[in-house]
Protein backbone atom coordinates (compact mmCIF):
# COMPACT_ATOMS: atom_id res chain seq x y z
CA UNK A 1 0.00 0.00 0.00
CA UNK A 2 1.51 3.35 -1.00
CA UNK A 3 2.39 5.77 1.76
CA UNK A 4 1.70 9.51 1.47
CA UNK A 5 5.39 10.14 0.72
CA UNK A 6 5.39 7.58 -2.10
CA UNK A 7 2.27 9.05 -3.67
CA UNK A 8 3.76 12.54 -3.50
CA UNK A 9 7.09 11.43 -4.98
CA UNK A 10 5.26 9.70 -7.83
CA UNK A 11 3.26 12.87 -8.52
CA UNK A 12 6.50 14.90 -8.62
CA UNK A 13 8.05 12.43 -11.07
CA UNK A 14 4.96 12.41 -13.31
CA UNK A 15 4.73 16.21 -13.17
CA UNK A 16 8.35 16.38 -14.35
CA UNK A 17 7.47 14.04 -17.24
CA UNK A 18 9.94 11.35 -16.17
CA UNK A 19 9.69 7.58 -16.20
CA UNK A 20 11.00 5.69 -13.20
CA UNK A 21 14.10 4.60 -15.11
CA UNK A 22 14.89 8.18 -16.14
CA UNK A 23 14.54 9.44 -12.57
CA UNK A 24 16.61 6.54 -11.24
CA UNK A 25 19.40 7.29 -13.73
CA UNK A 26 19.36 10.97 -12.76
CA UNK A 27 19.52 10.16 -9.05
CA UNK A 28 22.03 7.32 -9.26
CA UNK A 29 19.61 4.63 -8.01
CA UNK A 30 18.08 1.54 -9.57
CA UNK A 31 14.62 1.85 -11.09
CA UNK A 32 13.50 -0.88 -8.66
CA UNK A 33 14.42 1.42 -5.77
CA UNK A 34 12.35 4.29 -7.21
CA UNK A 35 9.45 1.90 -7.77
CA UNK A 36 9.78 0.44 -4.25
CA UNK A 37 9.61 3.90 -2.67
CA UNK A 38 6.62 4.94 -4.76
CA UNK A 39 4.57 1.82 -3.95
CA UNK A 40 5.54 1.72 -0.27
CA UNK A 41 7.85 -1.32 -0.18
CA UNK A 42 10.88 0.82 0.69
CA UNK A 43 11.32 3.84 2.91
CA UNK A 44 13.07 6.80 1.31
CA UNK A 45 16.27 7.86 3.04
CA UNK A 46 17.03 11.50 3.76
CA UNK A 47 19.74 11.32 1.08
CA UNK A 48 17.26 9.99 -1.48
CA UNK A 49 14.81 12.81 -0.69
CA UNK A 50 17.57 15.42 -0.89
CA UNK A 51 18.67 14.09 -4.28
CA UNK A 52 15.11 14.21 -5.61
CA UNK A 53 14.58 17.75 -4.31
CA UNK A 54 17.79 18.92 -5.98
CA UNK A 55 17.34 16.92 -9.20
CA UNK A 56 13.78 18.15 -9.73
CA UNK A 57 14.70 21.66 -8.51
CA UNK A 58 11.83 21.75 -6.04
CA UNK A 59 10.71 25.11 -4.75
CA UNK A 60 10.11 25.93 -1.09
CA UNK A 61 6.43 24.89 -1.22
CA UNK A 62 7.20 21.46 -2.70
CA UNK A 63 10.05 20.96 -0.23
CA UNK A 64 7.71 21.78 2.67
CA UNK A 65 5.09 19.38 1.29
CA UNK A 66 7.80 16.73 0.94
CA UNK A 67 8.63 17.08 4.65
CA UNK A 68 4.93 16.98 5.62
CA UNK A 69 4.31 13.86 3.55
CA UNK A 70 7.36 12.21 5.12
CA UNK A 71 6.03 13.05 8.59
CA UNK A 72 2.67 11.53 7.60
CA UNK A 73 4.36 8.28 6.52
CA UNK A 74 5.77 6.78 9.73
CA UNK A 75 6.73 3.12 9.70
CA UNK A 76 6.41 2.87 13.47
CA UNK A 77 5.11 4.96 16.33
CA UNK A 78 7.16 5.46 19.47
CA UNK A 79 5.08 5.84 22.62
CA UNK A 80 6.49 7.76 25.55
CA UNK A 81 6.75 5.72 28.77
CA UNK A 82 4.79 8.20 30.89
CA UNK A 83 1.47 8.05 29.00
CA UNK A 84 -1.71 7.58 30.99
CA UNK A 85 -3.08 4.03 30.96
CA UNK A 86 -6.13 5.11 28.93
CA UNK A 87 -3.88 6.34 26.12
CA UNK A 88 -1.95 3.04 26.05
CA UNK A 89 -5.26 1.19 25.76
CA UNK A 90 -6.45 3.52 23.01
CA UNK A 91 -3.25 2.95 20.97
CA UNK A 92 -3.55 -0.81 21.48
CA UNK A 93 -7.19 -0.84 20.34
CA UNK A 94 -6.40 1.30 17.34
CA UNK A 95 -3.41 -0.91 16.48
CA UNK A 96 -5.66 -3.98 16.44
CA UNK A 97 -7.98 -2.21 13.98
CA UNK A 98 -5.31 -0.89 11.60
CA UNK A 99 -6.05 -2.05 8.08
CA UNK A 100 -9.70 -2.75 8.91
CA UNK A 101 -11.04 0.76 9.47
CA UNK A 102 -13.63 2.15 7.08
CA UNK A 103 -13.07 5.56 5.49
CA UNK A 104 -15.81 6.96 7.75
CA UNK A 105 -14.06 5.63 10.87
CA UNK A 106 -10.73 7.04 9.73
CA UNK A 107 -12.31 10.44 9.10
CA UNK A 108 -13.98 10.38 12.52
CA UNK A 109 -10.70 9.57 14.31
CA UNK A 110 -8.89 12.29 12.38
CA UNK A 111 -11.57 14.84 13.29
CA UNK A 112 -11.41 13.93 16.97
CA UNK A 113 -7.60 14.07 17.00
CA UNK A 114 -7.63 17.48 15.28
CA UNK A 115 -10.33 18.91 17.53
CA UNK A 116 -7.87 20.51 19.98
CA UNK A 117 -6.16 22.34 17.10
CA UNK A 118 -9.55 23.55 15.89
CA UNK A 119 -10.39 24.89 19.34
CA UNK A 120 -7.09 26.77 19.52
CA UNK A 121 -7.83 28.46 16.20
CA UNK A 122 -11.25 29.70 17.28
CA UNK A 123 -11.32 33.19 18.73
CA UNK A 124 -11.92 33.33 22.45
CA UNK A 125 -15.38 34.60 23.25
CA UNK A 126 -15.81 36.87 26.21
CA UNK A 127 -19.22 36.78 27.85
CA UNK A 128 -21.39 39.73 26.92
CA UNK A 129 -22.23 42.08 29.75
CA UNK A 130 -25.92 42.55 30.34
CA UNK A 131 -26.87 46.19 30.50
CA UNK A 132 -29.21 47.31 33.27
CA UNK A 133 -32.24 49.28 32.43
CA UNK A 134 -32.11 52.78 33.63
CA UNK A 135 -34.43 53.79 36.43
CA UNK A 136 -35.82 56.61 34.33
CA UNK A 137 -37.35 54.26 31.79
CA UNK A 138 -39.07 52.05 34.39
CA UNK A 139 -42.76 52.57 35.23
CA UNK A 140 -43.61 53.24 38.84
Beta strands, then each sheet from edge to edge (+ up, - down):
end
